[in-house]
Amino acid sequence: EKGGYEHFMFKEIMEQPKAFRDTISPRIQDGRVVLEGLNLTAEDLKALDKIYVIACGSSYHVGMAAKYTLERLLRKPVEVTLASEFRYCDPIVTPRTLALVISQSGETIDTLAAMREARRLGARLLSIVNVVGSTIARESDDVLYTWAGPEIAVATTKAYSTQLAVIYLIGLCFADLMGTITPEEYAAVVEELQNIPDKMEEILSHREDIQYFASIYFNHPSIFFIGRNIDYAVGLEGSLKLKEISYIHSEAYAAGELKHGTISLIEPGTLVVALASYGKLFEKLMSNVVEVKSRGADVLGVTTASLEEEMAKTVDHAIAVPDTHPMLLPSLDVVPLQLFAYYVALMRGCDIDKPRNLAKSVTVE
Ligand code: M6R
């Protein structure tokens, strides 16, 4: 049942190209995104005052990436909130608010409670769910399923990737309806979206490089992830993945925040994973890398193939993902981080599929 692999997590990492393809293919017809099960009209969308993303854990991290993507595409405010906070923050929700609920299991109690509150306040509920017929799916106005198949490992991988895929589809579909995307950009993103599975495959085929980096760093007591914009959103996920299964203390920071406190924690030998795939902010991020290097940090960089050579001048080791449309970078960047967490946990002898104190579906508040 583990497909010949030692762990479900590894099997699920390897399944990502297929899961991503299964999620997007039925929804792209003749170069157009077609979302069955979504009954929002152009008028509904134009009238929206805000999109409120509600989720927990990794699903919340998808929401963080979604904020950058959807705000750019739709020019509507997107607020991302942890479901466990939503109910207690007196949220500003109106009948013109769209609550975008993200959950693999569809049973997370915090998320469910928050969406019920959003409904009570008048929001329309659109959910992205993996488990068909789950409570969150049943209680939503509209549901878009991620076709990832059953996910067994506690640490989510293929559900995260397919949730991101659905975010891109939603972004394209809404932007098209609202007239906020040019036909050229629409066509370019739709085309590139279909290349993502092959590009994921390429990263997976070089997994031994990541295994090697894991063998160098698996004993580090503390690891920091830094990035800006979508690279920051992916850093949050890379950090959670690592701490969840390897029990290494880890934190993710928006790179520009380092100088406001965290940089005091950087000492000789601290590992910093620097995400610099977003070309527009590459130079800015590299200036943060120089800051941590000068304080003695070891830096493992993640960037795109076209920037790898430039990055390699400054970092200790560079990991390159294939170039893609900037909006889609999180889908590729996350893969080496999942592999890194997996190999580090493996080398530390951790119970990878069932990390201590954690459950796959969190049905208590
Ligand atoms: O099933 P959900 O997507 O609602 O679950 C949310 C979180 O509990 C989940 O993403 C958790 O953070 C994962 N174990 C992370 O790998």
Boltz pocket constraint, residues with backbone or C-beta under 6 A from the ligand:
constraints:
  - pocket:
      binder: B
      contacts: [[A, 56], [A, 57], [A, 58], [A, 59], [A, 60], [A, 102], [A, 103], [A, 104], [A, 105], [A, 106], [A, 107], [A, 108], [A, 111], [A, 154], [A, 155], [A, 156], [A, 240], [A, 241], [A, 244], [A, 359], [A, 360], [A, 361], [A, 362]]
      max_distance: 6.0
